[in-house]
Amino acid sequence: VVLTETWSAFDFAQMDDEDQDDDNGKNALRSSERAGLMAEELGTQVALDAPAFERLLPDLVSSRAQRLTNFTIGLATTSPDPREY
């Protein structure tokens, strides 16, 4: 969710089967919003798990994925001390 590039050949949001019938792009937007919320939730979980953050850090800083913003929102809003991250 977090490290896939948005709208690339393999975008997590496009894997949602219920969005196959496009409604003028609204279904694709809903899928993208759900993926963003999932990325934010993952950020909240990683904020409470320092070893997981340390393992993910190299991939996070080298990624061009656009859901990093969502991930870092979850990370920053949950972290006991955001300055650590």
C-alpha positions as YAML, in Angstrom:
chain: A
units: angstrom
residues:
- id: 1
  name: VAL
  ca: [0.00, 0.00, 0.00]
- id: 2
  name: VAL
  ca: [2.61, 2.52, 1.05]
- id: 3
  name: LEU
  ca: [5.49, 1.68, -1.26]
- id: 4
  name: THR
  ca: [3.58, 1.05, -4.49]
- id: 5
  name: GLU
  ca: [3.61, 3.95, -6.90]
- id: 6
  name: THR
  ca: [0.22, 5.54, -7.41]
- id: 7
  name: TRP
  ca: [-1.30, 4.90, -10.83]
- id: 8
  name: SER
  ca: [1.64, 2.75, -11.90]
- id: 9
  name: ALA
  ca: [1.26, -0.67, -13.52]
- id: 10
  name: PHE
  ca: [0.85, -2.13, -10.04]
- id: 11
  name: ASP
  ca: [-1.15, 0.25, -7.88]
- id: 12
  name: PHE
  ca: [-2.67, -1.25, -4.77]
- id: 13
  name: ALA
  ca: [-5.84, 0.83, -5.23]
- id: 14
  name: GLN
  ca: [-6.50, -0.84, -8.59]
- id: 15
  name: MET
  ca: [-6.61, -4.30, -7.02]
- id: 16
  name: ASP
  ca: [-10.06, -3.77, -5.49]
- id: 17
  name: ASP
  ca: [-12.47, -6.02, -7.41]
- id: 18
  name: GLU
  ca: [-15.58, -4.10, -6.44]
- id: 19
  name: ASP
  ca: [-14.37, -1.08, -8.39]
- id: 20
  name: GLN
  ca: [-14.27, -2.81, -11.76]
- id: 21
  name: ASP
  ca: [-17.42, -1.03, -13.01]
- id: 22
  name: ASP
  ca: [-16.22, 2.54, -13.35]
- id: 23
  name: ASP
  ca: [-18.74, 5.25, -12.54]
- id: 24
  name: ASN
  ca: [-17.13, 8.23, -14.33]
- id: 25
  name: GLY
  ca: [-13.93, 7.73, -12.34]
- id: 26
  name: LYS
  ca: [-15.66, 7.82, -8.94]
- id: 27
  name: ASN
  ca: [-14.87, 4.19, -8.16]
- id: 28
  name: ALA
  ca: [-11.19, 4.70, -8.93]
- id: 29
  name: LEU
  ca: [-11.17, 7.74, -6.65]
- id: 30
  name: ARG
  ca: [-12.82, 5.78, -3.84]
- id: 31
  name: SER
  ca: [-10.24, 3.01, -4.22]
- id: 32
  name: SER
  ca: [-7.44, 5.54, -4.06]
- id: 33
  name: GLU
  ca: [-8.96, 7.16, -0.96]
- id: 34
  name: ARG
  ca: [-9.27, 3.77, 0.76]
- id: 35
  name: ALA
  ca: [-5.65, 2.96, -0.07]
- id: 36
  name: GLY
  ca: [-4.62, 6.34, 1.39]
- id: 37
  name: LEU
  ca: [-6.50, 5.60, 4.60]
- id: 38
  name: MET
  ca: [-4.84, 2.19, 4.78]
- id: 39
  name: ALA
  ca: [-1.43, 3.81, 4.37]
- id: 40
  name: GLU
  ca: [-2.23, 6.25, 7.17]
- id: 41
  name: GLU
  ca: [-3.32, 3.39, 9.43]
- id: 42
  name: LEU
  ca: [-0.07, 1.58, 8.68]
- id: 43
  name: GLY
  ca: [1.79, 4.73, 9.70]
- id: 44
  name: THR
  ca: [-0.02, 4.74, 13.05]
- id: 45
  name: GLN
  ca: [0.97, 1.12, 13.63]
- id: 46
  name: VAL
  ca: [4.61, 1.70, 12.69]
- id: 47
  name: ALA
  ca: [4.78, 4.74, 14.97]
- id: 48
  name: LEU
  ca: [4.33, 2.39, 17.90]
- id: 49
  name: ASP
  ca: [6.88, -0.16, 16.64]
- id: 50
  name: ALA
  ca: [10.39, 1.35, 16.45]
- id: 51
  name: PRO
  ca: [12.05, -1.84, 15.09]
- id: 52
  name: ALA
  ca: [9.51, -1.96, 12.24]
- id: 53
  name: PHE
  ca: [10.19, 1.70, 11.46]
- id: 54
  name: GLU
  ca: [13.93, 1.07, 11.38]
- id: 55
  name: ARG
  ca: [13.45, -1.85, 8.96]
- id: 56
  name: LEU
  ca: [11.20, 0.22, 6.68]
- id: 57
  name: LEU
  ca: [13.23, 3.44, 6.76]
- id: 58
  name: PRO
  ca: [15.59, 2.69, 3.83]
- id: 59
  name: ASP
  ca: [12.63, 1.86, 1.57]
- id: 60
  name: LEU
  ca: [10.64, 4.86, 2.78]
- id: 61
  name: VAL
  ca: [13.35, 7.39, 2.00]
- id: 62
  name: SER
  ca: [14.18, 5.93, -1.41]
- id: 63
  name: SER
  ca: [10.60, 5.43, -2.60]
- id: 64
  name: ARG
  ca: [8.73, 7.66, -5.04]
- id: 65
  name: ALA
  ca: [5.39, 6.36, -3.80]
- id: 66
  name: GLN
  ca: [2.77, 9.03, -3.34]
- id: 67
  name: ARG
  ca: [1.08, 7.42, -0.35]
- id: 68
  name: LEU
  ca: [4.08, 8.23, 1.79]
- id: 69
  name: THR
  ca: [2.27, 11.42, 2.75]
- id: 70
  name: ASN
  ca: [-0.62, 9.40, 4.16]
- id: 71
  name: PHE
  ca: [1.82, 7.09, 5.92]
- id: 72
  name: THR
  ca: [3.74, 9.96, 7.51]
- id: 73
  name: ILE
  ca: [0.51, 11.62, 8.69]
- id: 74
  name: GLY
  ca: [-0.29, 8.44, 10.60]
- id: 75
  name: LEU
  ca: [3.28, 8.23, 11.82]
- id: 76
  name: ALA
  ca: [3.42, 11.83, 13.05]
- id: 77
  name: THR
  ca: [-0.02, 11.96, 14.65]
- id: 78
  name: THR
  ca: [0.54, 8.74, 16.62]
- id: 79
  name: SER
  ca: [4.19, 8.95, 17.59]
- id: 80
  name: PRO
  ca: [4.79, 9.65, 21.27]
- id: 81
  name: ASP
  ca: [7.60, 12.00, 20.15]
- id: 82
  name: PRO
  ca: [7.36, 12.99, 16.44]
- id: 83
  name: ARG
  ca: [10.88, 14.46, 16.61]
- id: 84
  name: GLU
  ca: [12.18, 10.89, 16.82]
- id: 85
  name: TYR
  ca: [10.96, 10.24, 13.30]
...
